[in-house]
């Protein structure tokens, strides 16, 4: 009897143990499902919150944990639009903030290249102030930008942002930052006065093709800036390059840029910020980018003539998902020509209401007309306004 009762007790213990193990396994699975659901719910909530953060805060949020890092990384990948904005300096001074760091806080994307336009003192306001006021000690505002980002600072007679043309306005700065885009190659380049002289000597000696290291063979557009000192040499080399390229490539090349009183470039990767360079520019190439440029020359002076010229541009373009417009006008145009402000930028926005516009006023213009099989290859202009449209995605 005792043996029988012992065997019965052991069987009951086994049954209870199996039942307990099944219940434990069931609870573990339920906890795993709950944990996964909570994780994905947290991820979705993070993505909603991260949509409202600027680029600097988004980068800081990515350092919290792996979950936040993944959500922040996925959010950055969706931000492929061109990020353009205007900053008012007087409002910053009231709050005791520097211009350079305020620009960084306005950026919502992860940029690889930037353009900043303002009056001729803009270089010292951004670079030098940031070196003095930076909490990290000596350094430029670009120390707060991503490592791969380079920015060009163009200082001359003012800035343009959408319908606003702020001529000789010390209070306004317009900015454009572009992200890394799939199937689009964006390359920045710069030359000091010594490097420009060396390039010109090689060019004059054996007619070697200039800018061979700076320009890609398959590029579709180039933004190029020069300072006053190097403008003559750079104009001649750029003209020769365009003429030679037209002999070997049927692809039209959009050119936009001009001559500045002050020109600087901030290189975050190498920590080399040059306050006074002779040449700075950006080239664009790739299968997922389309560009067009047009020259409004001295012959187009009235509103009707300018609108008619820009209407030709509108009839020839086919936009992609993301688009940005550029405008560089001679400082003798604007109020001096039209006797009122914001004329040419307003005409552009009338024809292209959904395209953001950035730009500046310069002391000379670089540009080509790429529509209607324009045969003119003249790159350097005076009393002109150059428009370029860049569309990608």
C-alpha positions as CSV (number, residue, x, y, z in Angstrom):
1,X,0.0,0.0,0.0
2,X,2.8,2.4,0.9
3,X,4.6,1.7,-2.5
4,X,1.3,2.3,-4.4
5,X,0.7,5.6,-2.6
6,X,4.2,6.8,-3.2
7,X,3.9,6.1,-7.0
8,X,0.6,7.9,-7.0
9,X,2.2,10.9,-5.2
10,X,5.1,11.0,-7.7
11,X,2.6,11.0,-10.7
12,X,0.7,13.8,-9.1
13,X,3.9,15.8,-8.6
14,X,4.9,15.3,-12.3
15,X,1.5,16.5,-13.4
16,X,1.6,19.5,-11.3
17,X,5.2,20.3,-12.5
18,X,4.2,19.9,-16.1
19,X,1.1,22.1,-15.6
20,X,3.3,24.7,-13.9
21,X,5.9,24.7,-16.6
22,X,3.2,25.2,-19.3
23,X,1.7,28.1,-17.4
24,X,5.2,29.6,-17.0
25,X,5.9,29.2,-20.7
26,X,2.6,30.8,-21.5
27,X,3.3,33.8,-19.3
28,X,6.8,34.2,-20.8
29,X,5.3,34.3,-24.3
30,X,2.7,36.7,-23.2
31,X,5.4,38.9,-21.6
32,X,7.5,38.7,-24.8
33,X,4.5,39.8,-26.9
34,X,3.7,42.6,-24.5
35,X,7.4,43.7,-24.4
36,X,7.5,43.8,-28.3
37,X,4.2,45.7,-28.5
38,X,5.4,48.2,-26.0
39,X,8.7,48.6,-27.8
40,X,7.1,49.2,-31.2
41,X,4.5,51.5,-29.5
42,X,7.4,53.5,-28.1
43,X,9.2,53.6,-31.5
44,X,6.0,55.0,-33.1
45,X,5.6,57.6,-30.4
46,X,9.3,58.6,-30.8
47,X,8.9,59.0,-34.5
48,X,5.9,61.3,-34.0
49,X,7.9,63.4,-31.4
50,X,11.1,63.4,-33.5
51,X,9.3,65.0,-36.4
52,X,9.2,68.2,-34.4
53,X,12.9,68.3,-33.6
54,X,15.5,70.3,-35.5
55,X,18.6,68.6,-36.7
56,X,20.8,69.5,-33.7
57,X,18.2,68.2,-31.2
58,X,17.6,65.1,-33.2
59,X,21.3,64.3,-33.1
60,X,21.3,64.7,-29.4
61,X,18.2,62.5,-29.0
62,X,20.0,59.7,-30.9
63,X,22.6,59.4,-28.1
64,X,20.0,58.3,-25.5
65,X,19.8,54.6,-26.3
66,X,19.6,52.2,-29.2
67,X,15.8,52.6,-29.6
68,X,16.1,56.4,-29.8
69,X,19.1,56.1,-32.1
70,X,17.1,53.9,-34.5
71,X,14.1,56.2,-34.5
72,X,16.2,59.3,-35.0
73,X,18.2,57.6,-37.8
74,X,15.0,56.6,-39.6
75,X,13.6,60.2,-39.2
76,X,16.8,61.7,-40.7
77,X,16.4,59.4,-43.8
78,X,13.0,60.9,-44.5
79,X,14.3,64.5,-44.5
80,X,15.6,64.9,-48.0
81,X,14.1,68.3,-48.7
82,X,16.2,71.5,-49.2
83,X,16.2,73.4,-46.0
84,X,16.1,77.2,-46.5
85,X,15.3,79.9,-44.0
86,X,16.0,83.5,-43.1
87,X,17.6,84.8,-39.8
88,X,17.1,88.3,-38.4
89,X,20.3,89.4,-36.6
90,X,18.6,92.2,-34.5
91,X,16.4,89.6,-32.8
92,X,19.4,87.5,-31.9
93,X,21.3,90.4,-30.3
94,X,18.3,91.2,-28.1
95,X,18.5,87.6,-26.7
96,X,22.4,87.6,-26.5
97,X,22.8,84.9,-29.2
98,X,25.4,84.6,-31.9
99,X,24.4,84.4,-35.6
100,X,26.3,81.2,-36.4
101,X,24.8,79.1,-33.6
102,X,21.3,80.4,-34.4
103,X,21.7,79.2,-38.0
104,X,22.6,75.7,-36.8
105,X,19.5,75.6,-34.6
106,X,17.3,76.4,-37.6
107,X,18.5,73.4,-39.6
108,X,16.0,70.5,-39.7
109,X,17.9,68.1,-41.9
110,X,21.3,66.4,-41.8
111,X,23.2,68.6,-44.2
112,X,26.2,67.9,-46.3
113,X,26.5,71.3,-47.8
114,X,25.3,74.8,-46.9
115,X,25.1,78.3,-48.4
116,X,24.8,81.5,-46.3
117,X,24.1,84.9,-48.0
118,X,24.3,88.4,-46.5
119,X,26.1,91.7,-46.6
120,X,29.9,91.9,-46.9
121,X,30.4,91.7,-43.1
122,X,28.7,88.3,-42.9
123,X,31.9,86.3,-42.7
124,X,33.1,88.0,-39.5
125,X,29.6,87.8,-38.0
126,X,29.4,84.1,-38.4
127,X,32.9,82.7,-38.2
128,X,34.7,85.2,-35.9
129,X,31.8,85.7,-33.5
130,X,31.4,81.9,-33.2
131,X,35.1,81.5,-32.4
132,X,34.9,84.0,-29.6
133,X,31.5,82.9,-28.2
134,X,31.7,79.1,-28.7
135,X,31.2,77.2,-25.5
136,X,33.6,74.7,-26.7
137,X,36.4,77.2,-26.9
138,X,38.1,78.4,-30.1
139,X,36.2,77.1,-33.1
140,X,33.7,78.0,-35.8
141,X,29.9,77.6,-35.8
142,X,30.4,74.6,-38.2
143,X,31.7,72.6,-35.2
144,X,28.0,72.1,-34.4
145,X,27.3,70.7,-38.0
146,X,27.7,67.1,-39.1
147,X,31.3,66.1,-39.9
148,X,30.8,65.8,-43.6
149,X,29.1,69.2,-44.0
150,X,30.8,72.1,-45.7
151,X,29.3,75.6,-45.9
152,X,30.0,78.6,-48.2
153,X,29.5,82.1,-46.9
154,X,28.9,84.8,-49.5
155,X,29.0,88.4,-48.4
156,X,28.3,91.3,-50.7
157,X,25.2,93.5,-51.2
158,X,22.5,91.6,-49.3
159,X,20.3,88.5,-49.5
160,X,17.2,87.1,-51.2
161,X,14.7,84.7,-49.6
162,X,11.5,83.9,-51.5
163,X,9.8,87.3,-52.3
164,X,12.1,89.3,-50.0
165,X,15.1,91.1,-51.6
166,X,17.0,92.6,-48.7
167,X,19.5,94.9,-50.4
168,X,22.3,96.2,-48.2
169,X,20.4,95.0,-45.2
170,X,22.6,94.3,-42.2
171,X,19.8,92.6,-40.3
172,X,19.0,89.7,-42.6
173,X,20.7,86.5,-43.6
174,X,19.4,83.8,-46.0
175,X,20.5,80.2,-45.7
176,X,20.2,77.0,-47.7
177,X,21.3,73.5,-46.5
178,X,21.1,70.4,-48.7
179,X,21.0,66.7,-47.4
180,X,22.7,63.7,-48.9
181,X,20.4,62.4,-51.6
182,X,20.5,58.9,-53.2
183,X,21.9,58.8,-56.8
184,X,22.9,62.5,-56.5
185,X,26.6,63.5,-56.1
186,X,27.2,66.9,-54.4
187,X,30.8,68.0,-54.4
188,X,32.3,71.2,-52.9
189,X,35.6,72.8,-53.9
190,X,37.7,75.8,-53.1
191,X,40.8,77.5,-54.2
192,X,43.0,80.0,-52.4
193,X,44.6,82.9,-54.3
194,X,47.8,81.0,-54.6
195,X,46.0,77.9,-56.0
196,X,44.1,80.1,-58.5
197,X,47.3,81.6,-59.7
198,X,48.9,78.2,-60.1
199,X,45.9,76.9,-62.1
200,X,46.0,80.0,-64.3
201,X,49.7,79.6,-65.0
202,X,49.1,76.0,-66.1
203,X,46.2,77.1,-68.2
204,X,48.1,79.9,-69.9
205,X,51.2,77.8,-70.4
206,X,49.7,74.8,-72.2
207,X,46.0,75.5,-72.4
208,X,45.4,72.7,-69.9
209,X,41.7,72.3,-69.1
210,X,41.1,74.3,-65.9
211,X,39.2,73.0,-62.9
212,X,39.9,69.4,-64.0
213,X,40.2,68.3,-60.4
214,X,37.2,70.4,-59.2
215,X,34.6,69.5,-61.8
216,X,33.2,66.1,-62.7
217,X,32.9,65.1,-66.3
218,X,29.2,64.2,-65.9
219,X,28.1,67.1,-63.8
220,X,24.8,68.8,-64.6
221,X,25.1,72.0,-62.6
222,X,27.7,74.1,-60.9
223,X,27.5,76.9,-58.4
224,X,30.6,79.0,-58.5
225,X,31.7,82.1,-56.5
226,X,34.7,84.3,-56.7
227,X,36.0,87.2,-54.7
228,X,36.9,90.5,-56.3
229,X,40.7,89.8,-56.4
230,X,40.4,86.6,-58.4
231,X,37.3,87.3,-60.5
232,X,39.2,88.2,-63.7
233,X,41.3,85.0,-63.8
234,X,38.4,82.8,-62.7
235,X,36.1,84.3,-65.4
236,X,38.6,83.5,-68.1
237,X,39.2,79.9,-66.9
238,X,35.5,79.3,-66.4
239,X,34.7,80.5,-69.9
240,X,37.4,78.3,-71.4
241,X,36.1,75.3,-69.4
242,X,32.5,75.8,-70.6
243,X,33.6,76.2,-74.3
244,X,35.7,73.0,-74.1
245,X,32.9,71.0,-72.4
246,X,30.4,72.0,-75.1
247,X,32.7,70.2,-77.7
248,X,32.6,66.9,-75.8
249,X,29.2,66.8,-74.1
250,X,25.7,67.4,-75.4
251,X,24.3,67.6,-71.9
252,X,23.5,71.2,-71.0
253,X,25.4,72.6,-68.0
254,X,23.6,74.9,-65.6
255,X,25.8,77.6,-64.2
256,X,24.9,79.9,-61.3
257,X,27.1,82.2,-59.2
258,X,28.8,85.5,-59.0
259,X,31.4,87.8,-57.5
260,X,31.5,88.6,-53.8
261,X,33.2,91.2,-51.7
262,X,33.9,88.5,-49.0
263,X,33.9,84.8,-49.5
264,X,34.6,82.1,-46.9
265,X,34.2,78.3,-46.6
266,X,33.8,76.3,-43.4
267,X,35.1,72.7,-43.6
268,X,33.8,70.8,-40.6
269,X,35.7,67.5,-41.4
270,X,39.2,69.0,-41.5
271,X,38.5,71.9,-39.1
272,X,39.8,74.3,-41.7
273,X,37.7,77.4,-42.0
274,X,39.0,79.9,-44.6
275,X,37.7,83.4,-44.1
276,X,39.0,84.8,-47.4
277,X,39.2,82.5,-50.4
278,X,39.3,83.3,-54.1
279,X,37.1,80.5,-55.4
280,X,34.4,78.4,-53.8
281,X,31.7,76.3,-55.5
282,X,29.5,73.2,-55.6
283,X,29.0,70.7,-58.4
284,X,26.0,68.5,-58.9
285,X,25.8,65.2,-60.9
286,X,23.8,62.0,-60.8
287,X,20.8,60.3,-62.4
288,X,18.2,61.6,-60.0
289,X,18.8,65.3,-60.5
290,X,17.6,67.8,-63.1
291,X,18.8,71.4,-63.5
292,X,18.0,74.5,-65.6
293,X,19.4,78.0,-65.6
294,X,18.6,81.2,-67.4
295,X,20.2,84.7,-67.7
296,X,18.0,87.8,-67.4
297,X,20.4,90.3,-69.1
298,X,20.5,94.0,-69.6
299,X,17.9,93.8,-72.4
300,X,15.2,92.6,-69.9
301,X,14.4,95.6,-67.8
302,X,10.7,95.9,-67.4
303,X,8.4,93.6,-65.4
304,X,6.7,92.3,-68.6
305,X,10.1,91.4,-70.2
306,X,11.3,89.6,-67.1
307,X,8.1,87.6,-66.7
308,X,8.2,86.7,-70.4
309,X,11.7,85.4,-70.1
310,X,11.0,83.4,-66.9
311,X,7.8,82.0,-68.6
312,X,10.1,80.4,-71.2
313,X,11.9,78.7,-68.3
314,X,8.6,77.5,-66.8
315,X,7.6,75.9,-70.2
316,X,10.8,73.9,-70.4
317,X,11.1,72.2,-67.0
318,X,9.8,69.1,-65.5
319,X,10.1,69.0,-61.7
320,X,10.9,66.1,-59.4
321,X,9.9,65.6,-55.8
322,X,12.1,68.2,-54.2
323,X,13.0,71.6,-55.8
324,X,15.0,74.7,-54.9
325,X,15.4,78.0,-56.8
326,X,18.5,80.2,-56.9
327,X,18.6,83.9,-57.8
328,X,21.7,86.1,-58.0
329,X,21.2,89.7,-59.2
330,X,23.6,92.5,-60.0
331,X,23.5,95.1,-57.2
332,X,22.6,97.7,-59.9
333,X,19.3,96.0,-60.4
334,X,16.7,95.7,-57.7
335,X,15.6,99.1,-56.4
336,X,18.1,101.0,-58.5
337,X,16.5,99.6,-61.7
338,X,12.9,99.1,-60.8
339,X,12.4,101.9,-58.2
340,X,10.7,99.4,-55.9
341,X,11.7,96.3,-53.9
342,X,11.2,92.6,-54.5
343,X,10.3,92.9,-58.2
344,X,12.2,90.0,-59.8
345,X,11.8,87.6,-56.9
346,X,8.1,88.3,-56.8
347,X,7.8,87.5,-60.5
348,X,9.7,84.2,-60.0
349,X,7.3,83.3,-57.1
350,X,4.3,84.2,-59.2
351,X,5.4,81.7,-61.8
352,X,6.8,79.1,-59.4
353,X,4.8,79.5,-56.2
354,X,5.8,76.2,-54.7
355,X,9.5,76.5,-55.2
356,X,11.5,78.1,-52.4
357,X,14.0,80.8,-53.6
358,X,17.3,81.8,-52.1
359,X,20.1,84.0,-53.3
360,X,22.0,87.3,-53.1
361,X,23.2,90.4,-54.8
362,X,26.7,90.4,-56.3
363,X,29.2,92.6,-58.1
364,X,29.2,90.4,-61.2
365,X,27.3,87.3,-62.3
366,X,28.2,83.8,-63.7
367,X,25.5,82.0,-65.6
368,X,24.3,80.2,-68.7
369,X,20.9,79.8,-70.4
370,X,20.1,76.1,-70.8
371,X,16.7,76.3,-72.4
372,X,15.5,76.6,-76.1
373,X,18.9,75.5,-77.4
374,X,20.5,78.8,-76.5
375,X,23.7,79.0,-78.4
376,X,25.3,81.7,-76.3
377,X,28.3,80.4,-74.3
378,X,29.1,83.7,-72.5
379,X,29.4,82.9,-68.8
380,X,30.3,86.2,-67.2
381,X,27.7,89.0,-67.1
382,X,27.0,92.5,-65.9
383,X,23.7,94.1,-65.0
384,X,22.1,90.7,-65.1
385,X,20.1,88.4,-62.9
386,X,20.8,84.6,-63.0
387,X,18.1,82.1,-62.0
388,X,18.7,78.4,-61.6
389,X,16.3,75.6,-60.6
390,X,17.6,72.4,-59.1
391,X,15.2,69.5,-58.8
392,X,15.9,66.0,-57.4
393,X,14.3,62.9,-55.9
